[in-house]
Amino acid sequence: SQQGEEDPQALSIQEGENATMNCSYKTSINNLQWYRQNSGRGLVHLILIRSNEREKHSGRLRVTLDTSKKSSSLLITASRAADTASYFCATDGNNAGNMLTFGGGTRLMVKP
Amino acid sequence: DADVTQTPRNRITKTGKRIMLECSQTKGHDRMYWYRQDPGLGLRLIYYSFDVKDINKGEISDGYSVSRQAQAKFSLSLESAIPNQTALYFCATSDSRGPGEKLFFGSGTQLSVL
C-alpha cells in the first residue's frame, strides 16, 4: 500500500515558472524524502526533511512539511527544461524497520 | 563507474522461466533493497537486507526470492516468471550509519515476461 500520495499526477509548465508538487501521507513519520526520476532511470535523492522541521531549502528546491496535516510540498523555482522528470515523495513510517514507502509520483514537464 | 550496478538492463523471458537479476554496489553500504515499479504505482518493496545474514520480505515478496552473496551483492530471482511480473526493477542501497534512510538507486532492469 502507498503511504504517500502525490498531487497532481501530472504538471506541465513553461520554463521559468515555478512548479509545486504536493504529497499527503497517512501515518506518523520520522522523515519525508523527495526523489527525482528521469524517464526509465533510477531515482535520485533530492532532499530529506525531518518530522521536527517545517521547511528546508536546497538550491532551487524548497520543501515544506506540515505534520498536523500530514502533507508536504516540493517547490521548484525558476524551472528549466532539464527539470522534466517524475518526482516522488517517500515516507518512513508505519512499517517494521521504517522502510521507505513511495507515492505514485508527479510527472513534471517543463516546456522550453 | 556507477556506484550501484544492475544487470541486465533489459530482459525478455517467457512464462515459467527462472531468471535472476543481479545488483552490485561499490558504496560500502550495509543495506540493500529490491523494488519494482509499475506505471502509476510508484515503487513497491520486494525484499530488503540489512547485512549479509539478514533477509526480510517486503510488501510484495510472493513469487520472488533473494540472495545476499556478499555485502556488495544482492540478487533477485523469479523462480517461475509470470506476465504480471513485467515491470521495472530497481536495486537500492543505504547506509545505516547515515542520517535517515536515504536510498541510492541503480539504473534499473526492465523485465518483460511473455
Chai-1 contact restraints between the chains, C-beta under 6 A:
chainA,res_idxA,chainB,res_idxB,connection_type,confidence,min_distance_angstrom,max_distance_angstrom,comment,restraint_id
A,Q2,B,G42,contact,1.0,0.0,6.0,A-B,restraint_1
A,N31,B,G100,contact,1.0,0.0,6.0,A-B,restraint_2
A,R41,B,S107,contact,1.0,0.0,6.0,A-B,restraint_3
A,G42,B,F90,contact,1.0,0.0,6.0,A-B,restraint_4
A,G42,B,F105,contact,1.0,0.0,6.0,A-B,restraint_5
A,G42,B,G106,contact,1.0,0.0,6.0,A-B,restraint_6
A,G42,B,S107,contact,1.0,0.0,6.0,A-B,restraint_7
A,G42,B,G108,contact,1.0,0.0,6.0,A-B,restraint_8
A,L43,B,F105,contact,1.0,0.0,6.0,A-B,restraint_9
A,H45,B,K102,contact,1.0,0.0,6.0,A-B,restraint_10
A,L48,B,G100,contact,1.0,0.0,6.0,A-B,restraint_11
A,D92,B,E101,contact,1.0,0.0,6.0,A-B,restraint_12
A,M99,B,L45,contact,1.0,0.0,6.0,A-B,restraint_13
A,L100,B,E101,contact,1.0,0.0,6.0,A-B,restraint_14
A,F102,B,G42,contact,1.0,0.0,6.0,A-B,restraint_15
A,F102,B,L43,contact,1.0,0.0,6.0,A-B,restraint_16
A,G103,B,G42,contact,1.0,0.0,6.0,A-B,restraint_17
A,G104,B,G40,contact,1.0,0.0,6.0,A-B,restraint_18
A,G104,B,L41,contact,1.0,0.0,6.0,A-B,restraint_19
A,G104,B,G42,contact,1.0,0.0,6.0,A-B,restraint_20
A,G105,B,G42,contact,1.0,0.0,6.0,A-B,restraint_21
